[in-house]
Amino acid sequence: MTEALCFALDGVLVHRTRSDAAVLEDTLTDHDIDPTGTLLQTATESFRTAFETLEPAPYRQSMAAVAEAADATAAPDEMVETLRRHTYAATTVPEAAPESLVGLAEDSRLAVVTDGPREWQVGKLAYHDLTEHFDAVVASYDAGAHTPDAAPFARLRDRLHAESYVMVGDDRAVDGARAAGFTPIRYDTEGPSLWATVDALL
């Protein structure tokens, strides 16, 4: 029986090591913008509004809003690239994950279901040399809806055919997966390490 083993990206495959606020502060400082609380709030709220409604280029909209509010000469596209660089650098992969993925791929097809613009999310996988482990990657912007909506999971089924599907993720991911007929596995960062457990079983 062919099984598709799917993972959320943020918080499961890739973990944050610094806060969003710290990353934003570094980004604004690099472009000679004082990272005041007001500007950080502007960045966050502008991004969230664009992201939640699936508007194009939510990171650019966020940086453009900051530049306008600060009356700065910084180019939004350049700010986005700085933000991307700081964001990726502020992530890490659990030590046991890469080897575990190699072992899991021997018996299952592997996939990623993630919320976000495809280019940004796929870039995280590439940054950590994880791309080659996965047969398919579905981003919510591809599917036209964020998890827990069923659309990302339906798109994954279309892209990766299997007889059964398992989803490892946070509450939003597993709730959507369960509703879509996937077997859900909730990733609990407070409990025993999933990757160390998988590694021990392989």
N, C-alpha and C positions, 0 to 999 in steps of 0.2 A: 504494500500500500504506500502510495506517495504522500508524504506529509510536508506541508509548508509550515515552517517555523518562523514566525514573524516577531519583530522587535520594534518597540518604540525607540526613537533615537535619543532625544534629550532625557536625561535622568536614568537611562538604562544602558545604552551603548556608550554614551558620552555624558560625563558628569561635569558640572560646573565647579570651578575652584574659586571663583570670585563672584561678587554680586553684580547684578545689572547696573546698579548705581556706580560702582567702582569702574566698570568698563566704560560707562558713559562719561564719567569724570575724566578718565584718561583720554578719551576720544576728543572731547571738547578742548581740553588743555592742549592737545597736540595741534589744534587749529586756532590757538590763541583766543579761545572763548572761555571766560570765567564760568566754571561749572556751578552756578548758583543753584539753590534748591528749586527756584522757579523754573529755570531752564531744564533741569533734570525732569521736572514734572511735565513740562511742555513736551520733551522728547518722548517720555513714557506714554503720555495720554495720546499724542499724535500717532504714535506707532500702534497702540492698542486699538484705537478707533479704526485705522486703516486695516489692520490685521484681522480684526473680528468680522469685518464686512468684506474681506477678501479683495480689498482694493489693490491695484497693482503697486509694486515697489513700496511696501510699507516702511522699510528702513529709510528709503530716500525721502519719503514724506516726513518722517520724523526729523531727519537731519535738516531738511529744508525749513521746517517749522522753527527749529532752534536757531538757524542762521538768521531767519527773518526777525525772530523775537529779540535776538542779540544785536541786530543791525550789523552783522558781521559780513566780511567779504569772502569768507570761506565758501568753496564750491561744494554743494550738497553731495555730488557724486564722489568727490575726494573724501568727504567726511564718512560716507558709507564704507568706502574701502578701508579707512582707518578703523571704523567700528568693527568691520568684519575681522580685521587682523587681531584686534584686541579680544574680540569675542572668542575666536578660535583658540587663541593663546590661553584663554581663561578656561579651557576645558581639558579634561583628562579621560583616559579610558581605563577601566579596571584592569589590573595587571593580568588577571587570568582570562579576560575576555577573548583576545585574539586566538589563543591556542584552543579555547573552548569552541569557538566558531568553526575552526578547522575540523575538530572532532564531530561536531553536530552536522556539518555539511556532508559527512560520509553517509548519513542515513536520511537526511532531510534536505529539502530545498529551503534556502534562507531568504528572508525578505525584511524590508524596513517599511513601516507605516508611520509617518511623522507629520506633525502639524507645522506648516510653514511654507515659504516659497521654495520651489524645487532647487534652484541654483544654490541658495544659501544652505539648505540642509544637506544636499549632496556634497557641497564643499566641506562640511564638517567630516563626513566620512573619508573624503580624500585627504584631508589634513592629517588624519590619524591612520592613514594607510589601511582603511577597512573596506574600501569599495569592492575589492576583488572577492570578498566573502559572500556577497549577496547577489542573488539571481534577479531581484526586482526591488525597486525603491518607489514607493508611492508617497507623494507629498500632498497635503490637504489642498494646496493651491491647484494641483493637477485635477483633483476630484471635485472641486467646487464646493467643498465643505470641510470644516474641521471635525475631528473626533470630539464627542462620541457619535456623530452622525454616521449613518451606515455607508455613505458614498465612498470614503476612502477604502473601506474593506471590500466593497463591491468592485472597485477598480482593481484592487489587488487580485481578486479572483479572476478578473478578465486577463490580467497580465501574467499570472502565475497559476497554472492549472495543477490541482492536486486533489486527492480524495479526502483529505482532512486538513484543517487549518488551526494553528495554535497561535495565540497572541500574547506576548509578554510585554507588560507596560504598566502605567499608572492607572488611577481610577478611571479617567476619561477614556483611555485606550481600551481597557478591558471591558468597560461598560458597553462601548460601541461594538467591540468584538463579540461579546456575548450575544448582543441583539442581532448581529450579522451571522450567527451560527458558528463562530469560532470558539475553540476551547480557550478560555481566558486564564492567564497566570498573572496575578498581580505582583509587581516588583516592589518589594518593601525595603527601602534603603535603611530602615532601622533594624531589620532582622538579619539573619545570617546571609552572607554574601551569596547571591545567586550564582555568580561566575565561579567562585571557589567550590560550590556544591556541584555544579555541572562538571567542572574540571576533575573533581574527585571520582565522579561516576563514569567518566569516559575511559 
